[in-house]
Amino acid sequence: MNQRLKFSINIIVGLGLLILLTMLSIRFGANQNNNSTVFNAIFNYQAGDIDQRIIRDIRIPRVLGAILIGAALAGSGALMQSVTKNPMADSGILGINSGAALMLTLSFVFFPHLSTQGTTVFSVFGAAFTSILVFMISSLKKSQMSPTILVLSGMAISAFFTAISEGLALVMHLKQDLAFWHFGGVSAVSWSQLKNLGPWILVGLVVLIFLAPNLNLLHLSDDSIKSLGKNINLIRILALICVVILSGISVSLVGAVAFVGLIIPHIAKFLIGTDYRQIIPLTLILGADLTVCADLIARTINPPNETPFGLIISLIGVPFFIYLARKDGNS
């Protein structure tokens, strides 16, 4: 099959699945609605109708948040796997999400009345600090030769930051406040958050798409890339900025959700090959598919209670991570 046709088919199928999952997510939940209620909530909204208000003010921003977060986490994972030359790289596994979550904990401790925008700044700073550590490790020659070292370093950073977060939460009696961030979920996403933070995610995704052609070069040595007239340091700096924006804001909105960035890029590569100009768009769509689907399952598997969103993702991600680790160890 022609590669361009194969890419187009996968994009169409991915978008079709996303539209279907979005419609199901808007309709179904603890409070199920019929199609006419959903239609009226979107095109003929009446504020006095409680069912329409649930759809308009809770479910639609929740689904839109899941789409943005899924694309952001999957895109940052694909970016890190390319830049670090590590097939097991992911913002959760490499500790970036834990760094962002630690700064969120500190914001709760020292600035308990901080706005969403303020806590997001803390989260992004934590992601930036941890990303610098990760990229410093990935720049070492030994780490490039052994992806396992990079993963173990990220897991150690993640465990260290998580321990600090847990300790602060215990001492400062923040366990209940931080439970959401540990389990992850999009239930708290609101129109206000989408208005203030959504554009930043979109900027990060646009930069990522423009970076995609350069990602194909990163399997070469630094000298080979420079001989082609490309600025390798600029590519890495832009990649770092993208990872910081996408991971930091995602954690501030939905908590420290891991494995989305690990799973999705590999699925995209399996479907269409190794060209990042095609991998990145498909990765963003499939990432949105996964998070919207996981949120729908979390809301409907045990109504009216919600199953932790992060648990649904982990049930898929942990076996996949073990498979990749075994594959890397046997290679």
C-alpha positions as CSV (number, residue, x, y, z in Angstrom):
1,M,0.0,0.0,0.0
2,N,1.2,3.5,-0.9
3,Q,2.7,5.2,2.3
4,R,0.7,8.4,1.8
5,L,-2.5,6.5,1.4
6,K,-1.7,4.4,4.5
7,F,-1.1,7.5,6.5
8,S,-4.3,9.1,5.3
9,I,-6.4,6.0,6.2
10,N,-4.9,5.9,9.7
11,I,-5.6,9.7,10.2
12,I,-9.2,9.3,9.0
13,V,-9.8,6.3,11.2
14,G,-8.2,8.0,14.2
15,L,-10.3,11.1,13.7
16,G,-13.5,9.1,13.2
17,L,-12.8,7.2,16.4
18,L,-12.2,10.4,18.2
19,I,-15.5,11.9,17.0
20,L,-17.4,8.7,18.1
21,L,-15.7,8.7,21.5
22,T,-16.4,12.4,22.0
23,M,-20.1,11.9,21.2
24,L,-20.3,8.9,23.6
25,S,-18.5,10.9,26.3
26,I,-20.8,13.8,26.1
27,R,-23.9,11.6,26.3
28,F,-23.0,8.9,28.8
29,G,-21.9,9.2,32.4
30,A,-23.4,9.0,35.9
31,N,-26.3,11.0,34.4
32,Q,-27.2,9.6,31.0
33,N,-29.0,11.8,28.4
34,N,-30.7,11.1,25.1
35,N,-29.6,12.5,21.8
36,S,-32.1,15.4,21.7
37,T,-30.8,16.7,25.1
38,V,-27.3,16.6,23.8
39,F,-28.3,18.4,20.6
40,N,-30.2,21.1,22.4
41,A,-27.4,21.6,24.9
42,I,-25.0,22.4,22.0
43,F,-27.3,24.2,19.5
44,N,-30.4,25.4,21.5
45,Y,-29.0,25.9,25.0
46,Q,-31.5,26.6,27.9
47,A,-29.7,27.5,31.2
48,G,-32.8,26.4,33.2
49,D,-32.5,22.8,32.0
50,I,-30.2,20.9,34.5
51,D,-29.4,18.2,32.0
52,Q,-28.3,20.7,29.4
53,R,-26.2,22.6,32.0
54,I,-24.4,19.3,33.0
55,I,-23.6,18.7,29.3
56,R,-22.6,22.3,28.5
57,D,-20.7,23.2,31.8
58,I,-19.2,19.9,32.8
59,R,-19.0,17.2,30.1
60,I,-18.0,19.3,27.1
61,P,-15.0,21.0,28.8
62,R,-14.1,17.7,30.3
63,V,-14.0,16.0,26.9
64,L,-12.1,18.9,25.3
65,G,-9.6,18.8,28.2
66,A,-9.1,15.0,27.7
67,I,-8.5,15.6,23.9
68,L,-5.9,18.3,24.6
69,I,-4.2,16.4,27.4
70,G,-4.1,13.2,25.5
71,A,-2.5,14.9,22.5
72,A,0.0,16.8,24.8
73,L,1.1,13.7,26.7
74,A,1.4,11.6,23.6
75,G,3.2,14.3,21.7
76,S,5.7,15.0,24.5
77,G,6.4,11.2,24.7
78,A,7.1,11.0,21.0
79,L,9.4,14.0,21.2
80,M,11.4,12.6,24.2
81,Q,11.8,9.2,22.5
82,S,13.2,10.9,19.5
83,V,15.5,13.4,21.2
84,T,16.9,11.0,23.8
85,K,17.0,8.1,21.3
86,N,15.3,6.0,23.9
87,P,12.2,3.9,23.0
88,M,11.1,3.8,26.6
89,A,11.1,7.6,27.2
90,D,8.0,9.2,28.6
91,S,7.4,12.3,30.7
92,G,6.0,10.1,33.4
93,I,8.6,7.4,33.4
94,L,11.5,9.9,33.2
95,G,10.3,11.8,36.3
96,I,9.1,15.0,34.6
97,N,5.5,14.5,35.7
98,S,6.7,13.9,39.3
99,G,8.8,17.1,39.2
100,A,5.7,19.0,38.1
101,A,3.6,17.4,40.8
102,L,6.2,18.2,43.5
103,M,6.0,21.9,42.6
104,L,2.2,21.7,42.8
105,T,2.5,20.2,46.3
106,L,4.8,23.1,47.3
107,S,2.3,25.6,45.9
108,F,-0.4,24.0,48.0
109,V,1.8,24.1,51.1
110,F,3.0,27.7,50.8
111,F,0.4,29.4,48.6
112,P,-2.9,27.5,49.4
113,H,-5.1,30.2,47.8
114,L,-3.2,30.4,44.6
115,S,-5.2,30.6,41.3
116,T,-5.1,27.9,38.7
117,Q,-2.8,30.0,36.6
118,G,-0.4,30.3,39.6
119,T,-0.3,26.6,40.3
120,T,0.3,26.0,36.6
121,V,3.4,28.2,36.7
122,F,4.7,26.1,39.6
123,S,3.9,22.9,37.7
124,V,5.7,24.1,34.5
125,F,8.7,25.2,36.6
126,G,8.9,21.7,38.1
127,A,8.7,20.1,34.7
128,A,11.4,22.5,33.4
129,F,13.8,21.6,36.2
130,T,13.3,17.9,35.8
131,S,13.5,18.1,32.1
132,I,16.9,19.8,32.3
133,L,18.2,16.9,34.5
134,V,16.8,14.4,32.0
135,F,18.3,16.1,28.9
136,M,21.6,16.5,30.7
137,I,21.7,12.8,31.3
138,S,20.6,12.1,27.7
139,S,23.4,14.3,26.4
140,L,26.0,12.0,27.9
141,K,27.5,9.5,25.4
142,K,27.0,6.5,27.7
143,S,23.4,7.3,28.2
144,Q,22.8,7.5,24.5
145,M,24.3,4.1,24.1
146,S,22.3,2.6,27.0
147,P,18.6,3.7,27.2
148,T,18.2,1.6,30.3
149,I,20.5,4.0,32.3
150,L,18.3,6.9,31.3
151,V,15.1,5.1,32.3
152,L,16.5,4.1,35.7
153,S,17.7,7.6,36.3
154,G,14.3,9.0,35.5
155,M,12.6,6.4,37.7
156,A,15.0,7.3,40.6
157,I,14.2,11.0,40.1
158,S,10.5,10.2,40.0
159,A,10.7,8.1,43.2
160,F,12.6,10.9,45.0
161,F,10.2,13.6,44.0
162,T,7.2,11.5,44.8
163,A,8.6,10.7,48.3
164,I,9.0,14.4,49.0
165,S,5.5,15.1,47.8
166,E,4.0,12.3,49.9
167,G,6.0,13.5,53.0
168,L,4.9,17.1,52.6
169,A,1.3,16.0,52.1
170,L,1.4,13.9,55.3
171,V,3.0,16.5,57.4
172,M,0.8,19.4,56.1
173,H,-2.4,17.3,56.0
174,L,-2.8,17.6,52.3
175,K,-3.5,14.0,51.5
176,Q,-7.1,14.5,50.5
177,D,-6.3,17.6,48.5
178,L,-3.5,15.8,46.6
179,A,-5.4,12.6,46.0
180,F,-6.7,13.9,42.7
181,W,-3.2,14.7,41.5
182,H,-1.9,11.2,42.3
183,F,-4.7,9.3,40.6
184,G,-5.2,11.7,37.8
185,G,-8.4,12.7,36.0
186,V,-10.1,15.3,33.8
187,S,-13.2,15.7,36.0
188,A,-12.0,19.2,37.3
189,V,-11.3,20.7,33.8
190,S,-13.5,23.8,33.3
191,W,-14.1,26.3,30.6
192,S,-12.0,28.8,32.5
193,Q,-9.0,26.5,32.6
194,L,-9.4,25.7,28.9
195,K,-9.6,29.4,28.1
196,N,-6.4,30.2,30.0
197,L,-4.3,27.1,29.5
198,G,-5.6,25.6,26.3
199,P,-3.9,28.1,24.0
200,W,-0.5,27.3,25.6
201,I,-1.0,23.6,24.9
202,L,-2.0,24.4,21.3
203,V,1.2,26.5,20.9
204,G,3.3,23.6,22.2
205,L,1.5,21.2,19.8
206,V,2.0,23.5,16.8
207,V,5.7,23.9,17.6
208,L,5.9,20.1,17.9
209,I,4.4,19.6,14.4
210,F,6.9,22.1,12.9
211,L,9.7,20.2,14.7
212,A,8.6,16.9,13.2
213,P,10.8,17.0,10.0
214,N,13.9,17.7,12.1
215,L,13.1,14.7,14.4
216,N,13.9,12.4,11.5
217,L,17.5,13.6,11.7
218,L,18.1,12.8,15.3
219,H,18.9,9.2,14.7
220,L,22.1,10.5,13.2
221,S,25.2,11.6,15.1
222,D,25.6,15.2,16.1
223,D,28.4,15.7,13.6
224,S,26.3,14.3,10.8
225,I,23.4,16.6,11.7
226,K,25.7,19.7,11.8
227,S,27.1,18.7,8.4
228,L,23.6,19.0,7.0
229,G,23.4,22.6,8.2
230,K,21.1,21.9,11.1
231,N,21.5,23.5,14.5
232,I,21.3,20.5,16.8
233,N,21.3,22.6,20.0
234,L,18.4,24.7,18.8
235,I,16.4,21.6,18.0
236,R,17.0,20.2,21.5
237,I,16.2,23.6,23.1
238,L,12.9,23.8,21.2
239,A,12.2,20.1,22.1
240,L,12.8,20.9,25.8
241,I,10.5,23.9,25.7
242,C,7.8,21.7,24.1
243,V,8.1,19.0,26.7
244,V,8.0,21.5,29.5
245,I,4.9,23.3,28.2
246,L,3.0,20.1,27.3
247,S,4.0,18.1,30.4
248,G,3.8,20.9,32.9
249,I,0.4,22.2,31.9
250,S,-1.0,18.6,31.5
251,V,0.0,17.7,35.1
252,S,-1.5,20.9,36.4
253,L,-4.8,20.0,34.8
254,V,-5.1,16.3,35.3
255,G,-2.4,15.1,37.7
256,A,0.7,12.9,37.2
257,V,-0.7,10.5,34.5
258,A,2.0,8.2,33.1
259,F,2.3,5.9,30.1
260,V,0.3,7.9,27.5
261,G,3.5,9.2,26.0
262,L,5.0,5.7,26.1
263,I,2.3,3.7,24.5
264,I,1.0,5.9,21.7
265,P,4.1,6.8,19.7
266,H,4.9,3.0,19.4
267,I,1.4,2.3,18.1
268,A,1.8,5.1,15.6
269,K,5.2,3.7,14.4
270,F,3.7,0.3,14.1
271,L,0.9,1.6,12.0
272,I,2.7,3.9,9.6
273,G,6.5,3.5,10.0
274,T,9.3,5.7,11.2
275,D,8.7,9.1,9.4
276,Y,8.1,11.6,12.2
277,R,6.3,13.9,9.8
278,Q,3.6,11.3,9.8
279,I,4.2,9.9,13.3
280,I,3.6,13.2,15.1
281,P,0.1,14.0,13.7
282,L,-1.1,10.4,14.2
283,T,0.4,10.3,17.7
284,L,-1.6,13.4,18.7
285,I,-4.9,11.9,17.4
286,L,-4.3,8.5,19.0
287,G,-3.3,10.1,22.3
288,A,-6.6,12.0,22.3
289,D,-8.4,8.8,21.5
290,L,-6.8,7.0,24.5
291,T,-7.5,9.7,27.1
292,V,-11.1,10.2,26.0
293,C,-11.7,6.5,26.0
294,A,-10.1,6.1,29.4
295,D,-12.1,8.9,30.9
296,L,-15.3,7.4,29.4
297,I,-14.5,4.0,31.0
298,A,-13.6,5.7,34.3
299,R,-17.1,7.4,34.4
300,T,-19.2,4.5,33.3
301,I,-17.6,1.3,34.7
302,N,-19.0,1.9,38.2
303,P,-21.6,4.7,38.2
304,P,-22.2,7.0,40.0
305,N,-18.6,6.5,41.4
306,E,-15.6,7.2,39.2
307,T,-12.7,4.8,38.8
308,P,-9.4,6.7,38.9
309,F,-8.4,7.8,35.4
310,G,-4.7,7.1,36.0
311,L,-5.5,3.6,37.0
312,I,-7.2,2.9,33.7
313,I,-4.2,4.2,31.8
314,S,-1.7,2.3,34.0
315,L,-3.6,-1.1,33.5
316,I,-2.7,-0.6,29.8
317,G,0.7,1.0,30.2
318,V,2.5,-1.2,32.7
319,P,2.3,-4.4,30.6
320,F,3.4,-2.4,27.6
321,F,6.4,-1.0,29.5
322,I,7.4,-4.5,30.6
323,Y,7.2,-5.7,27.0
324,L,9.4,-2.8,25.8
325,A,11.9,-3.4,28.7
326,R,12.2,-7.1,27.8
327,K,12.5,-6.2,24.1
328,D,15.3,-3.7,24.8
329,G,17.1,-6.1,27.1
330,N,17.1,-8.9,24.4
331,S,18.3,-6.6,21.7
